[in-house]
Amino acid sequence: MSVVILGGNECMERNYKSLCADYQHDAKVMIKPTGGLKRKLGRPDMVIFFTGAVSHKAVYGALSELKGQDVIIERCSTSSVSALRKVLEKYA
């Protein structure tokens, strides 16, 4: 399963990727997403938004790019590893 994570902390990027690898998921982490999200997102199976660390504009832009695709969308208010673990366990 391919996972795209939008938002989070820069120092935690490696931890996000390693946790996703523990669940056999390929992860793409975009801490500060900027324009051109359509090319950057691709066709993931799941998108996780850390809403406390990403702007509303980036969330709405990503959601409009994903409209019509069969994608699992999850929102977490915190950008902690434990919050990510809960989401990944939910779909493992």
C-alpha positions in Angstrom: 0.0 0.0 0.0 1.3 3.4 -0.8 0.9 6.2 1.8 1.2 9.9 1.4 1.6 12.0 4.6 1.0 15.7 4.4 2.3 17.8 7.2 4.2 16.8 10.3 7.5 17.7 11.8 10.7 17.9 9.8 12.7 16.1 12.4 10.2 13.2 12.5 10.2 12.5 8.7 12.5 9.5 9.1 10.4 8.1 11.9 7.2 8.4 9.8 8.9 6.5 6.9 10.3 3.8 9.1 7.0 3.2 10.9 5.2 2.9 7.5 7.9 0.4 6.4 7.2 -1.7 9.5 3.7 -2.1 8.2 4.9 -2.9 4.7 3.7 0.5 3.3 5.6 2.7 0.9 5.6 6.2 2.3 6.0 9.6 0.7 6.2 12.4 3.3 5.6 16.0 2.4 6.2 18.2 5.4 5.6 21.6 3.6 3.6 20.8 0.5 3.7 23.6 -2.1 2.2 24.0 -5.5 1.8 21.3 -8.1 0.3 18.7 -5.7 -1.2 16.8 -8.6 2.2 15.6 -9.8 3.6 15.1 -6.4 0.7 13.0 -4.9 0.4 10.5 -7.7 -2.1 7.8 -7.1 -1.7 6.7 -3.5 -3.9 4.2 -1.6 -4.0 6.3 1.5 -3.4 10.0 2.4 -2.9 11.0 5.9 -3.2 14.7 6.9 -1.6 16.0 10.0 -4.0 18.9 10.3 -2.2 20.6 13.2 0.9 21.0 11.1 -0.4 21.7 7.6 -2.4 24.7 6.3 -6.0 24.5 5.5 -5.3 25.6 2.0 -2.9 22.7 1.4 -5.5 20.2 2.8 -8.3 21.6 0.5 -5.9 21.6 -2.5 -4.9 18.0 -1.9 -8.5 16.9 -1.4 -9.6 18.6 -4.7 -6.7 16.8 -6.5 -7.9 13.4 -5.0 -11.5 13.9 -5.8 -12.9 11.0 -7.8 -10.1 8.6 -6.9 -10.5 5.6 -4.7 -8.3 6.8 -1.8 -8.5 6.3 1.9 -8.3 9.7 3.6 -7.4 10.1 7.3 -7.0 13.2 9.3 -5.0 13.4 12.6 -4.9 16.5 14.7 -1.4 15.7 16.1 1.7 14.8 14.1 3.0 12.2 16.6 4.3 8.7 15.8 1.6 7.2 18.0 -1.2 8.9 16.0 0.3 7.6 12.8 0.6 4.1 14.4 -3.1 4.1 15.2 -4.0 5.0 11.7 -1.8 2.3 10.2 -3.1 -0.3 12.6 -6.6 0.6 11.6 -5.9 -0.5 8.0 -3.4 -3.2 8.6 
